[in-house]
């Protein structure tokens, strides 16, 4: 018996004490308490994080993990095809970011889809990024089958976490922040340029940056869906690829940390409220200008303008259509058709 005790003590000395929480499994539909237990197993405290405004000033202090000697880390690439256009960040400085009390924080950014490819399912698994816990946690999470993505506090200076169960192998995680699902009239976008400020009002950005330890050496990241058509600055989607797979060892599973800054962009849409044959009432959501146009883009009435900071405006105008004509509401800055076609 004494020999067995000595061997057990030696094992603890060499390998560390067994983790008593290792039986907590990650799965969709987890309760807040279960999510909290998984996070605490990995040393993540859910005490309210300090707010940060350090991404506002051009000379703001840069997190120590950022290498400013190059625009992007060598493992980060951009795909500038299929840009989307909007009028600019949600509000002028000093508040363009998404923090959990502003618009760069974990719990305000969503909901939006997060898709993971793992060895648990035969096809990619898509779940929603949502707020988790009370507002004081300032945290958001996406929970899948054997994996989760978590962020707490301002994305400028706080870590994102990828956590997996033991023996779960992750091939990729795609964060589709631009594809907003309900919620407020704001999008999250990734701001990848630290300085100089490329998009007016976006403040400093921070590209995907690995936080040691544990990152597979061949990890690569692709930013796609450029926003505003400004190359190499704001992107709606970030995909993290693990060509050799990322897996966690028993008993606790795996975890990775990274930093990636986000900003806020307005959702733009036109809501047609009523029309009685002469009086048209409609709401423009998001900053910018729209007009009533014919199918060929020629302006019939407008523009109707929502100024920066207003969020949305409702307009009433007298409109008498011509017979055998079709009309739409069009964003006059981009030429984007914002409504269905209405023919008379």
Secondary structure, 3 states (H helix, E strand, C coil): CHHHHHHHHHHHHHHCCCCCCCCCCCCCCCCHHHHHHHHHHCCCCCCCCCCCCCCCCCCCCCCCCCCCCCCCCCCEEECCCCCECCCCECCCCCCCEECCCCCEEHHHHCCEEEEEEECCCCCCEEEEEEECCCHHHCEEEEECCCEEEEEECECCCCCEEEEECECCEEEEEEEEEEEECCCCCEEEEEECCCCCCCCCCCCCCCCCEEECCCCCCCCEEEEEEEECCCCCCEEEEEEEEEEEEEEEECCCEEEEEEECCEEEEECCEEEEEEECCCEEEEEEECCEEEEEEECCCCEEEEEEEECCCCCEEEEEEECCCCCCCEEEEEECCCCCECCCCEEC
